């Protein structure tokens, strides 16, 4: 497995109900998601629960059209076409055209960079819940984690109940859609 590839579905996707920090998979002892700020932890069985919830949710899920990861450069392309037309008609000199084209290229680069950094962007391959369901078993762990982050708003792990110590407590899990 690639070191860059995450090994666990919920690593970094869980939030601690005590201190609101992200939970990470612990590296020592039994595999559990642990909070670095407090002692709140939950077993890796949470991955199975979250996966089941996501697969159920995908049956009727479709992305918000505004969140689909397409970069709209129509305005910039229109401006370049206008500059070319002005250059071709003799209204603009070559140097003025180059100044205008450089400004448009800078705007495209800025917009592209912002687009790539944007959070909660839905990749184009996530066309619908049904299409993701059909691909689920072939997705990499990173792609599955992207689906979890897109389909679920949050997964919060509440503090553990001492009476249930040592066993998975699904009632500690709050999932928001």
N, C-alpha and C positions, 0 to 999 in steps of 0.2 A: 504494500500500500504506500502511496505517495505520502511523505511527511506532511505535505500541505493539506492533504485530504483529511477532513474530520472523521473520527472513528465512531462518534456517537450522535444520534439524531438530535438530541436536545441540548447538546453542549453550547452554552452561551445563549440559549433561547429561553431558559427558565429564569424567573425572577424570584428572589427570596421574599416571602411574606413578612419576615421580621424587619429587614433593613433595606429592602428594595434594590439590592445589588444583583447582578447576574450570577447564576450558579455555574460552576465549571466542574468537569469530571475530575475527581481526585485521583492522584497518582499513587498514593500509598494505601495499603489495606484493601478491603473489599471495594469494588467499583460502585461508587456513589457520586451523585452530584452534590457538591458541597458549596456552601457560601464561605467566602474568604473573610467576611466581616463578623459573622456570628457562627454558631455551631449548628445551624439548621441544615439538614441534609436529607436526601431521598435516594432510594436505590435506583439502579439503571432500569428497573422495570417501568419507570415512567416513560421510557422510549416507546414501549409497546402500547401503552395507553394513549399517548399522543399520536402515534401512527394510526391507531384505530379511529381516533376522533377525526383526524385529518381525512382519512379515506372515506369515512361517513359523510363528512362535510363536502368533499369533492363531488359527491353524487349530484348536488344541485348548485354547485358553485360556478360562478363565472366572474372574471376580473372586471373591475370598474374600467370602462373604456379610457378614462383619463389616466389610468395607472399603467397602461400597456407601454412597454419600453421602446417606443418609437421616437426617434429624434426628428422633430419638425424643423426643417431648414427652408421652408417655402419662401419666407420673407427674404432671407439672405440670397437665395437663388434668383428670386425676382429682381432684387437690387442689382445683382451681377448682370442679369440680362439687360436691365435698363442702362447700366454703364456701358455695356458692349454696344447697344444700339446708339447711344450718344457718341461713342468713339467712331463707329462706322459711319455715322451721318456727319462727322466733322465738327460737332458741337464741342466735344471734349478733346483735349490734346492727349497724347500718349502718356505724358507724365501725370496729368490729372486723373486719367483712367487708372493708372497704377496706384495712385494715392487712394482712390475710392475702393479699388479691388483689395488693397491691403487692409483697409478698414473692415470690409466685409469678411475677409479671411480671418481677421482677429476676432470678429464677432462669432464666426462659426467655431473657431477654436475654443473660445470661452463657453459657448453654449454646449459644445460637445463635452468639454471637461465637466461642466456642471451636471450634464445629463448622466455621465458615467459615475459621478459621485452621489447622485440623488438616491435617497433611501426609499424603501418600499416601492421600488419600481418592479413591475411585473415583466419578466422576460417574455419575448414574443412567443416562445414555444409553449407557454402556459395559456393556450387558447381557451380552454374550458376545463371544467372539472373532469368531464368524461374523458377528454384527451389525456389528461394527466393520469387518471386511473389506468388507462391502457398502457401507459409508459412506466408506471411506478416501479415495477420490478427491474427495469433496465436503467433507472436513474442512478447516478452516483450519490454518495452520501451528501455531498455539497449541494447537489440539485434537490435532493429530498429536504434538506434543511432550508433551502430557498422556498420550497413549496410551503413548509411549515410556517416560516416567517411571513409569507404572503397571505395564507389562508386564515391563520389565527392571529388575533390582535395581541394576545398575551397568554402566557402560562405562568401562573403564580403558585408557588409552593408555600402553604401555610405552615406554621410551626408544628412540630410533631407532638403527638399525644403520648406521654410516657407509658400509658397502659397498652399501647400497640407497639411498643419498642421491639425492633427486630423483625417486623413484617411490613410489607408494603401497605400504605394507607392511602387508597385512592381518593378518599374524602378530603385529603389535604390539598388536592389539586383543583385550582380554579382556572378554567379555560374561557377566554373571551373571544368571540368571533367578530 
